[in-house]
Amino acid sequence: MSEGSDTSRRRAVALAYREGDGAPRVMAKGYGDLAERLVEEARRHGVFVHGAPELVALLMTVDLDQRIPEALYQVVAELLVWVHQLEQDPPGEQT
């Protein structure tokens, strides 16, 4: 889940990656109240939320259930590595 905000209203995009998919897909997206609900629901389910307004702006142009464009593979891969690291060593815990 990525969220962004601008001076007018908040935006959010939810990505999902399933085994066998060639790339993550845009599963949900929205502005304003819908974006707030997406972020709240993600957090309620323990999904990590990353604030990246530029990435959100690009992902908002992708249709629902469509794979992310190849040009975004690198940045999304970096976010997935970040999430994996958080899952392995949550903030506040020392290994």
VMD Tcl script that builds the backbone (N, CA, C; Angstrom):
set m [mol new atoms 285]
animate dup $m
set s [atomselect $m all]
$s set {name element resname resid chain x y z} {
  {N N MET 1 A 0.863 -1.167 0.000}
  {CA C MET 1 A 0.000 0.000 0.000}
  {C C MET 1 A 0.905 1.223 0.000}
  {N N SER 2 A 0.634 2.142 -0.869}
  {CA C SER 2 A 1.328 3.421 -0.902}
  {C C SER 2 A 0.304 4.521 -0.781}
  {N N GLU 3 A 0.704 5.554 -0.088}
  {CA C GLU 3 A -0.198 6.689 0.039}
  {C C GLU 3 A 0.560 7.954 -0.304}
  {N N GLY 4 A -0.140 8.913 -0.817}
  {CA C GLY 4 A 0.447 10.200 -1.118}
  {C C GLY 4 A -0.536 11.276 -0.746}
  {N N SER 5 A -0.025 12.465 -0.621}
  {CA C SER 5 A -0.952 13.540 -0.321}
  {C C SER 5 A -0.484 14.774 -1.061}
  {N N ASP 6 A -1.422 15.550 -1.475}
  {CA C ASP 6 A -1.092 16.832 -2.079}
  {C C ASP 6 A -1.937 17.871 -1.368}
  {N N THR 7 A -1.866 19.086 -1.822}
  {CA C THR 7 A -2.571 20.148 -1.122}
  {C C THR 7 A -4.084 20.031 -1.238}
  {N N SER 8 A -4.590 19.283 -2.222}
  {CA C SER 8 A -6.032 19.207 -2.393}
  {C C SER 8 A -6.655 18.010 -1.692}
  {N N ARG 9 A -6.088 16.819 -1.866}
  {CA C ARG 9 A -6.670 15.652 -1.216}
  {C C ARG 9 A -5.694 14.481 -1.230}
  {N N ARG 10 A -5.916 13.595 -0.307}
  {CA C ARG 10 A -5.064 12.427 -0.160}
  {C C ARG 10 A -5.375 11.404 -1.252}
  {N N ARG 11 A -4.337 10.635 -1.631}
  {CA C ARG 11 A -4.487 9.569 -2.616}
  {C C ARG 11 A -3.868 8.301 -2.039}
  {N N ALA 12 A -4.379 7.147 -2.431}
  {CA C ALA 12 A -3.804 5.875 -1.991}
  {C C ALA 12 A -3.982 4.832 -3.087}
  {N N VAL 13 A -2.988 3.947 -3.156}
  {CA C VAL 13 A -3.011 2.844 -4.118}
  {C C VAL 13 A -2.582 1.581 -3.383}
  {N N ALA 14 A -3.334 0.504 -3.578}
  {CA C ALA 14 A -2.975 -0.792 -2.994}
  {C C ALA 14 A -2.476 -1.706 -4.100}
  {N N LEU 15 A -1.319 -2.320 -3.852}
  {CA C LEU 15 A -0.743 -3.273 -4.795}
  {C C LEU 15 A -0.814 -4.671 -4.207}
  {N N ALA 16 A -0.901 -5.662 -5.072}
  {CA C ALA 16 A -0.851 -7.060 -4.639}
  {C C ALA 16 A -0.006 -7.830 -5.638}
  {N N TYR 17 A 0.717 -8.793 -5.104}
  {CA C TYR 17 A 1.515 -9.666 -5.961}
  {C C TYR 17 A 1.166 -11.097 -5.612}
  {N N ARG 18 A 0.734 -11.842 -6.593}
  {CA C ARG 18 A 0.385 -13.246 -6.402}
  {C C ARG 18 A 1.379 -14.103 -7.166}
  {N N GLU 19 A 1.658 -15.269 -6.613}
  {CA C GLU 19 A 2.556 -16.192 -7.296}
  {C C GLU 19 A 2.019 -16.460 -8.700}
  {N N GLY 20 A 2.897 -16.378 -9.651}
  {CA C GLY 20 A 2.488 -16.592 -11.037}
  {C C GLY 20 A 2.232 -15.303 -11.796}
  {N N ASP 21 A 1.991 -14.201 -11.067}
  {CA C ASP 21 A 1.836 -12.902 -11.732}
  {C C ASP 21 A 3.198 -12.453 -12.236}
  {N N GLY 22 A 3.203 -11.800 -13.358}
  {CA C GLY 22 A 4.449 -11.279 -13.879}
  {C C GLY 22 A 4.931 -10.051 -13.129}
  {N N ALA 23 A 4.009 -9.357 -12.485}
  {CA C ALA 23 A 4.340 -8.126 -11.762}
  {C C ALA 23 A 3.194 -7.822 -10.797}
  {N N PRO 24 A 3.456 -6.974 -9.797}
  {CA C PRO 24 A 2.359 -6.578 -8.897}
  {C C PRO 24 A 1.234 -5.905 -9.690}
  {N N ARG 25 A 0.035 -6.007 -9.150}
  {CA C ARG 25 A -1.142 -5.408 -9.772}
  {C C ARG 25 A -1.728 -4.330 -8.864}
  {N N VAL 26 A -2.387 -3.357 -9.475}
  {CA C VAL 26 A -3.117 -2.339 -8.731}
  {C C VAL 26 A -4.462 -2.954 -8.347}
  {N N MET 27 A -4.673 -3.124 -7.048}
  {CA C MET 27 A -5.887 -3.788 -6.583}
  {C C MET 27 A -6.950 -2.806 -6.087}
  {N N ALA 28 A -6.521 -1.641 -5.658}
  {CA C ALA 28 A -7.465 -0.614 -5.205}
  {C C ALA 28 A -6.769 0.728 -5.294}
  {N N LYS 29 A -7.564 1.762 -5.499}
  {CA C LYS 29 A -7.005 3.113 -5.513}
  {C C LYS 29 A -8.133 4.090 -5.271}
  {N N GLY 30 A -7.781 5.245 -4.748}
  {CA C GLY 30 A -8.816 6.230 -4.513}
  {C C GLY 30 A -8.272 7.535 -3.990}
  {N N TYR 31 A -9.149 8.518 -3.954}
  {CA C TYR 31 A -8.846 9.862 -3.472}
  {C C TYR 31 A -9.665 10.161 -2.224}
  {N N GLY 32 A -9.232 11.123 -1.447}
  {CA C GLY 32 A -10.014 11.652 -0.333}
  {C C GLY 32 A -10.433 10.610 0.675}
  {N N ASP 33 A -11.746 10.548 0.947}
  {CA C ASP 33 A -12.275 9.622 1.954}
  {C C ASP 33 A -11.976 8.169 1.607}
  {N N LEU 34 A -12.059 7.819 0.329}
  {CA C LEU 34 A -11.759 6.454 -0.078}
  {C C LEU 34 A -10.293 6.125 0.205}
  {N N ALA 35 A -9.410 7.055 -0.078}
  {CA C ALA 35 A -7.988 6.853 0.222}
  {C C ALA 35 A -7.785 6.649 1.716}
  {N N GLU 36 A -8.448 7.456 2.521}
  {CA C GLU 36 A -8.355 7.308 3.985}
  {C C GLU 36 A -8.814 5.917 4.409}
  {N N ARG 37 A -9.912 5.446 3.847}
  {CA C ARG 37 A -10.435 4.115 4.204}
  {C C ARG 37 A -9.477 3.016 3.758}
  {N N LEU 38 A -8.870 3.164 2.577}
  {CA C LEU 38 A -7.896 2.174 2.115}
  {C C LEU 38 A -6.715 2.080 3.074}
  {N N VAL 39 A -6.195 3.230 3.491}
  {CA C VAL 39 A -5.053 3.248 4.403}
  {C C VAL 39 A -5.446 2.671 5.755}
  {N N GLU 40 A -6.596 3.068 6.276}
  {CA C GLU 40 A -7.054 2.548 7.568}
  {C C GLU 40 A -7.228 1.034 7.523}
  {N N GLU 41 A -7.826 0.542 6.460}
  {CA C GLU 41 A -8.061 -0.900 6.327}
  {C C GLU 41 A -6.733 -1.649 6.200}
  {N N ALA 42 A -5.811 -1.098 5.445}
  {CA C ALA 42 A -4.491 -1.729 5.314}
  {C C ALA 42 A -3.817 -1.832 6.674}
  {N N ARG 43 A -3.814 -0.745 7.408}
  {CA C ARG 43 A -3.180 -0.757 8.735}
  {C C ARG 43 A -3.889 -1.714 9.685}
  {N N ARG 44 A -5.205 -1.768 9.606}
  {CA C ARG 44 A -5.977 -2.664 10.471}
  {C C ARG 44 A -5.592 -4.123 10.231}
  {N N HIS 45 A -5.232 -4.440 8.991}
  {CA C HIS 45 A -4.849 -5.807 8.631}
  {C C HIS 45 A -3.338 -6.024 8.685}
  {N N GLY 46 A -2.610 -5.054 9.213}
  {CA C GLY 46 A -1.166 -5.218 9.353}
  {C C GLY 46 A -0.379 -5.054 8.072}
  {N N VAL 47 A -0.979 -4.428 7.073}
  {CA C VAL 47 A -0.283 -4.172 5.811}
  {C C VAL 47 A 0.541 -2.904 5.975}
  {N N PHE 48 A 1.793 -2.975 5.588}
  {CA C PHE 48 A 2.654 -1.807 5.689}
  {C C PHE 48 A 2.226 -0.745 4.685}
  {N N VAL 49 A 2.252 0.498 5.122}
  {CA C VAL 49 A 1.874 1.633 4.284}
  {C C VAL 49 A 3.104 2.509 4.116}
  {N N HIS 50 A 3.403 2.850 2.894}
  {CA C HIS 50 A 4.578 3.675 2.597}
  {C C HIS 50 A 4.115 4.949 1.917}
  {N N GLY 51 A 4.590 6.083 2.379}
  {CA C GLY 51 A 4.235 7.359 1.777}
  {C C GLY 51 A 5.206 7.723 0.669}
  {N N ALA 52 A 4.768 7.688 -0.543}
  {CA C ALA 52 A 5.593 8.025 -1.702}
  {C C ALA 52 A 4.718 8.743 -2.724}
  {N N PRO 53 A 4.501 10.042 -2.549}
  {CA C PRO 53 A 3.555 10.779 -3.408}
  {C C PRO 53 A 3.830 10.661 -4.905}
  {N N GLU 54 A 5.103 10.667 -5.297}
  {CA C GLU 54 A 5.418 10.576 -6.723}
  {C C GLU 54 A 5.033 9.210 -7.283}
  {N N LEU 55 A 5.310 8.151 -6.502}
  {CA C LEU 55 A 4.948 6.810 -6.938}
  {C C LEU 55 A 3.431 6.653 -6.998}
  {N N VAL 56 A 2.739 7.168 -5.997}
  {CA C VAL 56 A 1.283 7.087 -5.988}
  {C C VAL 56 A 0.713 7.778 -7.220}
  {N N ALA 57 A 1.234 8.935 -7.549}
  {CA C ALA 57 A 0.747 9.664 -8.727}
  {C C ALA 57 A 0.893 8.817 -9.986}
  {N N LEU 58 A 2.013 8.132 -10.125}
  {CA C LEU 58 A 2.210 7.264 -11.292}
  {C C LEU 58 A 1.284 6.058 -11.261}
  {N N LEU 59 A 1.117 5.453 -10.082}
  {CA C LEU 59 A 0.270 4.267 -9.965}
  {C C LEU 59 A -1.212 4.583 -10.141}
  {N N MET 60 A -1.615 5.812 -9.853}
  {CA C MET 60 A -3.012 6.199 -10.024}
  {C C MET 60 A -3.427 6.133 -11.496}
  {N N THR 61 A -2.462 6.153 -12.408}
  {CA C THR 61 A -2.784 6.102 -13.840}
  {C C THR 61 A -2.986 4.671 -14.341}
  {N N VAL 62 A -2.665 3.682 -13.495}
  {CA C VAL 62 A -2.805 2.274 -13.880}
  {C C VAL 62 A -4.235 1.825 -13.567}
  {N N ASP 63 A -4.862 1.149 -14.499}
  {CA C ASP 63 A -6.218 0.643 -14.295}
  {C C ASP 63 A -6.228 -0.437 -13.218}
  {N N LEU 64 A -7.377 -0.582 -12.551}
  {CA C LEU 64 A -7.535 -1.619 -11.539}
  {C C LEU 64 A -7.292 -2.996 -12.145}
  {N N ASP 65 A -6.660 -3.857 -11.364}
  {CA C ASP 65 A -6.331 -5.232 -11.717}
  {C C ASP 65 A -5.344 -5.333 -12.877}
  {N N GLN 66 A -4.665 -4.247 -13.181}
  {CA C GLN 66 A -3.630 -4.268 -14.213}
  {C C GLN 66 A -2.253 -4.302 -13.562}
  {N N ARG 67 A -1.319 -4.937 -14.240}
  {CA C ARG 67 A 0.061 -4.978 -13.740}
  {C C ARG 67 A 0.678 -3.595 -13.800}
  {N N ILE 68 A 1.580 -3.356 -12.855}
  {CA C ILE 68 A 2.292 -2.079 -12.877}
  {C C ILE 68 A 3.155 -2.019 -14.131}
  {N N PRO 69 A 3.430 -0.829 -14.652}
  {CA C PRO 69 A 4.265 -0.722 -15.849}
  {C C PRO 69 A 5.712 -1.108 -15.553}
  {N N GLU 70 A 6.356 -1.641 -16.547}
  {CA C GLU 70 A 7.738 -2.087 -16.405}
  {C C GLU 70 A 8.648 -0.982 -15.886}
  {N N ALA 71 A 8.368 0.252 -16.230}
  {CA C ALA 71 A 9.193 1.374 -15.788}
  {C C ALA 71 A 9.188 1.523 -14.261}
  {N N LEU 72 A 8.185 0.949 -13.572}
  {CA C LEU 72 A 8.106 1.070 -12.116}
  {C C LEU 72 A 8.610 -0.170 -11.379}
  {N N TYR 73 A 9.071 -1.180 -12.106}
  {CA C TYR 73 A 9.525 -2.411 -11.463}
  {C C TYR 73 A 10.594 -2.145 -10.402}
  {N N GLN 74 A 11.595 -1.344 -10.727}
  {CA C GLN 74 A 12.718 -1.126 -9.803}
  {C C GLN 74 A 12.253 -0.478 -8.498}
  {N N VAL 75 A 11.483 0.583 -8.592}
  {CA C VAL 75 A 11.060 1.280 -7.378}
  {C C VAL 75 A 10.114 0.415 -6.547}
  {N N VAL 76 A 9.227 -0.325 -7.195}
  {CA C VAL 76 A 8.322 -1.206 -6.450}
  {C C VAL 76 A 9.107 -2.362 -5.837}
  {N N ALA 77 A 10.102 -2.876 -6.537}
  {CA C ALA 77 A 10.951 -3.932 -5.969}
  {C C ALA 77 A 11.655 -3.428 -4.709}
  {N N GLU 78 A 12.123 -2.190 -4.737}
  {CA C GLU 78 A 12.771 -1.607 -3.557}
  {C C GLU 78 A 11.790 -1.501 -2.392}
  {N N LEU 79 A 10.540 -1.144 -2.674}
  {CA C LEU 79 A 9.524 -1.090 -1.618}
  {C C LEU 79 A 9.240 -2.489 -1.059}
  {N N LEU 80 A 9.206 -3.488 -1.928}
  {CA C LEU 80 A 8.974 -4.852 -1.456}
  {C C LEU 80 A 10.121 -5.335 -0.575}
  {N N VAL 81 A 11.349 -4.963 -0.912}
  {CA C VAL 81 A 12.502 -5.293 -0.064}
  {C C VAL 81 A 12.350 -4.605 1.289}
  {N N TRP 82 A 11.924 -3.348 1.282}
  {CA C TRP 82 A 11.705 -2.591 2.529}
  {C C TRP 82 A 10.669 -3.302 3.401}
  {N N VAL 83 A 9.565 -3.725 2.801}
  {CA C VAL 83 A 8.516 -4.423 3.549}
  {C C VAL 83 A 9.061 -5.738 4.107}
  {N N HIS 84 A 9.785 -6.472 3.301}
  {CA C HIS 84 A 10.355 -7.745 3.756}
  {C C HIS 84 A 11.290 -7.523 4.947}
  {N N GLN 85 A 12.099 -6.475 4.885}
  {CA C GLN 85 A 13.002 -6.167 5.994}
  {C C GLN 85 A 12.217 -5.812 7.249}
  {N N LEU 86 A 11.142 -5.062 7.107}
  {CA C LEU 86 A 10.314 -4.718 8.265}
  {C C LEU 86 A 9.670 -5.961 8.869}
  {N N GLU 87 A 9.250 -6.873 8.012}
  {CA C GLU 87 A 8.637 -8.108 8.522}
  {C C GLU 87 A 9.652 -8.970 9.264}
  {N N GLN 88 A 10.906 -8.957 8.808}
  {CA C GLN 88 A 11.940 -9.765 9.431}
  {C C GLN 88 A 12.466 -9.148 10.726}
  {N N ASP 89 A 12.509 -7.822 10.784}
  {CA C ASP 89 A 13.060 -7.114 11.942}
  {C C ASP 89 A 12.216 -5.873 12.203}
  {N N PRO 90 A 11.032 -6.047 12.829}
  {CA C PRO 90 A 10.139 -4.909 13.060}
  {C C PRO 90 A 10.824 -3.793 13.843}
  {N N PRO 91 A 10.431 -2.542 13.597}
  {CA C PRO 91 A 11.006 -1.413 14.327}
  {C C PRO 91 A 10.897 -1.635 15.832}
  {N N GLY 92 A 11.952 -1.271 16.553}
  {CA C GLY 92 A 11.934 -1.397 17.993}
  {C C GLY 92 A 12.466 -2.722 18.492}
  {N N GLU 93 A 12.648 -3.689 17.579}
  {CA C GLU 93 A 13.213 -4.975 17.966}
  {C C GLU 93 A 14.640 -5.051 17.486}
  {N N GLN 94 A 15.492 -5.598 18.300}
  {CA C GLN 94 A 16.903 -5.746 17.965}
  {C C GLN 94 A 17.209 -7.225 17.790}
  {N N THR 95 A 18.031 -7.557 16.783}
  {CA C THR 95 A 18.413 -8.953 16.602}
  {C C THR 95 A 19.809 -9.184 17.100}
}
mol reanalyze $m
mol bondsrecalc $m
mol representation Tube
mol addrep $m
